[in-house]
């Protein structure tokens, strides 16, 4: 599902990634760990095509993603990749349902179909009674579950998560981590998750560590 080879990235004179190789199979839950500043988020942003490598290749679902022009890469990202961030990045003026639908609207999918799927996702994630609520009316755990539904609305090949439980208390963090495994088991969804949560990292199918700009297995 995902293969990266020789990924390098520098910012001015600072070499953050020094030739990272990794692979992720369909249906895996992979945790990426490492010290602060080790390059975890930089790698995740490159794997998710939000940033580009100085050198190296990234294949997603068999496609060399950085061979695409920028406008086609944005379309690929919308259709094939879902993102969950530490700070949920929900739009405050929209309801939970509307926030979940946004990636599908960008992809110009049928609004009725989107509404039905977004509603079903929110119900599956335990938010049946919160669909019409705005982010300010939701708890932190509820907001993050809305973000998970938004990441899934276009049925992406891969979901990338950057410290998704970093802003949650221990119970909500545990619930969120269990949700990832449930979705993998039910839908064969693939997750690549950057985390400082050691308990979750040990539960993942594989734990990969970035150290000194390289991957330590």
C-alpha positions as CSV (number, residue, x, y, z in Angstrom):
1,X,0.0,0.0,0.0
2,X,2.9,2.4,0.8
3,X,6.5,2.2,-0.1
4,X,9.2,4.9,0.5
5,X,12.8,4.6,-0.6
6,X,15.7,6.9,0.2
7,X,13.6,9.8,1.4
8,X,15.8,12.8,2.3
9,X,14.7,16.2,3.5
10,X,16.7,19.2,4.6
11,X,15.8,22.7,5.8
12,X,18.7,25.0,5.0
13,X,21.7,23.3,6.6
14,X,19.6,21.0,8.8
15,X,19.3,17.5,7.5
16,X,16.1,16.1,9.0
17,X,15.7,12.9,7.0
18,X,18.8,11.1,5.8
19,X,17.5,8.3,3.6
20,X,14.4,6.8,5.1
21,X,13.0,3.5,3.7
22,X,9.8,1.9,4.8
23,X,6.9,-0.2,3.6
24,X,3.3,-0.6,4.9
25,X,0.9,-3.4,3.8
26,X,-2.8,-2.9,3.3
27,X,-4.7,-3.3,6.5
28,X,-1.7,-2.6,8.8
29,X,-1.6,-0.2,11.7
30,X,1.9,1.1,11.9
31,X,3.2,3.4,14.6
32,X,6.2,5.8,14.0
33,X,8.0,6.9,17.1
34,X,11.1,8.9,18.0
35,X,12.4,11.7,20.0
36,X,11.1,15.2,19.5
37,X,12.8,16.8,16.5
38,X,13.7,13.4,15.0
39,X,11.7,14.1,11.8
40,X,8.5,12.1,12.5
41,X,6.1,14.7,11.4
42,X,8.3,15.7,8.4
43,X,8.3,12.1,7.2
44,X,4.5,11.9,7.7
45,X,3.9,15.1,5.7
46,X,6.1,13.7,2.9
47,X,4.4,10.3,2.9
48,X,1.0,12.1,2.8
49,X,2.2,14.4,-0.1
50,X,1.8,17.6,2.0
51,X,5.5,18.2,1.5
52,X,8.0,16.9,-1.1
53,X,11.3,15.1,-0.5
54,X,14.6,16.5,-1.7
55,X,15.5,13.0,-2.8
56,X,13.7,9.6,-2.8
57,X,10.5,8.1,-4.0
58,X,7.1,7.4,-2.4
59,X,4.7,4.9,-3.9
60,X,1.0,4.8,-2.7
61,X,-1.2,2.1,-4.0
62,X,1.4,1.3,-6.7
63,X,1.8,4.9,-7.9
64,X,4.9,7.1,-7.8
65,X,3.0,10.1,-6.3
66,X,5.6,12.8,-6.8
67,X,5.7,12.1,-10.6
68,X,2.3,13.9,-10.8
69,X,2.0,17.6,-11.5
70,X,1.0,19.6,-8.4
71,X,-2.7,20.0,-9.4
72,X,-3.0,16.2,-10.0
73,X,-1.2,15.5,-6.8
74,X,-3.8,17.5,-4.9
75,X,-6.6,15.5,-6.5
76,X,-4.8,12.2,-5.7
77,X,-4.4,13.3,-2.1
78,X,-8.0,14.2,-1.8
79,X,-9.1,10.8,-3.2
80,X,-6.5,8.4,-1.7
81,X,-5.4,9.9,1.6
82,X,-7.0,10.8,4.8
83,X,-5.5,12.9,7.6
84,X,-6.0,13.2,11.3
85,X,-4.0,15.7,13.3
86,X,-3.4,16.4,17.0
87,X,-5.6,19.5,16.8
88,X,-8.6,18.3,14.9
89,X,-8.7,21.3,12.5
90,X,-12.5,21.2,12.3
91,X,-14.1,24.4,10.8
92,X,-15.9,26.1,13.7
93,X,-18.8,27.5,11.7
94,X,-19.9,24.1,10.3
95,X,-21.7,21.2,12.0
96,X,-20.1,17.8,12.6
97,X,-21.9,16.5,9.5
98,X,-20.8,19.4,7.3
99,X,-17.2,19.1,8.5
100,X,-17.1,15.4,7.5
101,X,-18.6,16.1,4.1
102,X,-16.0,18.7,3.1
103,X,-13.4,16.4,1.5
104,X,-16.2,14.8,-0.6
105,X,-17.5,18.2,-1.7
106,X,-14.0,19.1,-2.8
107,X,-14.0,15.9,-4.9
108,X,-17.4,17.0,-6.3
109,X,-19.2,13.9,-5.2
110,X,-23.0,13.7,-5.1
111,X,-24.3,15.7,-2.1
112,X,-27.0,13.2,-1.2
113,X,-24.6,10.3,-1.3
114,X,-22.1,12.3,0.8
115,X,-24.8,13.2,3.4
116,X,-25.8,9.5,3.7
117,X,-22.2,8.3,4.1
118,X,-21.2,11.0,6.5
119,X,-24.2,10.3,8.6
120,X,-23.4,6.6,8.6
121,X,-19.8,7.2,9.6
122,X,-20.7,9.5,12.5
123,X,-23.3,7.0,13.7
124,X,-20.7,4.2,13.5
125,X,-18.3,6.4,15.6
126,X,-20.9,6.9,18.3
127,X,-21.9,10.4,17.3
128,X,-25.5,9.8,16.2
129,X,-26.9,12.5,18.6
130,X,-24.1,15.0,17.8
131,X,-24.4,15.2,14.0
132,X,-25.8,18.7,14.0
133,X,-23.5,20.1,16.7
134,X,-20.7,22.5,15.9
135,X,-17.2,21.8,17.2
136,X,-17.5,24.1,20.1
137,X,-20.4,22.0,21.4
138,X,-18.4,18.8,21.3
139,X,-15.9,17.3,23.7
140,X,-12.3,16.8,22.7
141,X,-12.9,13.1,22.1
142,X,-16.0,13.8,20.0
143,X,-14.1,16.4,17.9
144,X,-11.4,13.9,17.2
145,X,-13.9,11.2,16.2
146,X,-15.4,13.7,13.8
147,X,-11.9,14.2,12.4
148,X,-11.6,10.4,11.9
149,X,-15.0,10.4,10.0
150,X,-13.8,13.3,7.8
151,X,-10.5,11.4,7.1
152,X,-12.6,8.4,5.9
153,X,-15.3,10.1,3.9
154,X,-13.6,9.5,0.5
155,X,-12.7,5.8,1.3
156,X,-9.0,6.6,1.2
157,X,-6.3,4.0,0.6
158,X,-4.3,5.3,3.6
159,X,-5.0,7.3,6.7
160,X,-2.1,9.3,8.2
161,X,-2.4,10.5,11.8
162,X,0.0,12.9,13.5
163,X,-0.2,12.6,17.3
164,X,-4.0,12.1,17.1
165,X,-4.4,11.4,20.8
166,X,-1.8,14.0,22.0
167,X,-4.6,16.5,22.9
168,X,-6.8,13.9,24.7
169,X,-7.1,12.6,28.2
170,X,-6.1,9.0,28.8
171,X,-9.6,7.5,28.4
172,X,-10.3,9.3,25.2
173,X,-6.9,8.4,23.9
174,X,-7.5,4.7,24.6
175,X,-10.9,4.9,23.0
176,X,-9.4,6.6,19.9
177,X,-6.6,4.0,19.6
178,X,-9.2,1.1,19.9
179,X,-11.2,2.8,17.1
180,X,-8.3,2.6,14.7
181,X,-8.0,-1.2,15.3
182,X,-11.8,-1.6,15.0
183,X,-11.8,0.2,11.7
184,X,-8.8,-1.8,10.4
185,X,-10.6,-5.1,11.4
186,X,-14.0,-4.0,9.9
187,X,-12.9,-2.2,6.8
188,X,-9.2,-3.3,6.2
189,X,-8.3,0.3,6.6
190,X,-4.5,1.2,6.7
191,X,-3.1,3.6,9.3
192,X,0.3,5.2,9.6
193,X,0.4,7.0,13.0
194,X,3.1,9.2,14.5
195,X,2.8,9.0,18.3
196,X,4.5,9.6,21.6
197,X,2.0,7.2,23.2
198,X,4.1,4.2,24.1
199,X,1.1,2.0,25.0
200,X,-0.4,2.5,21.6
201,X,2.9,2.1,19.8
202,X,3.3,-1.4,21.4
203,X,-0.2,-2.4,20.4
204,X,0.3,-1.5,16.7
205,X,1.1,-4.2,14.2
206,X,4.6,-2.7,13.8
207,X,6.5,0.1,15.6
208,X,9.1,2.0,13.5
209,X,11.5,4.4,15.2
210,X,13.2,7.4,13.5
211,X,16.6,8.1,15.0
212,X,19.2,10.4,13.6
213,X,17.2,11.0,10.4
214,X,16.9,7.3,9.5
215,X,14.5,4.5,10.3
216,X,15.5,2.1,13.0
217,X,13.4,-1.1,12.9
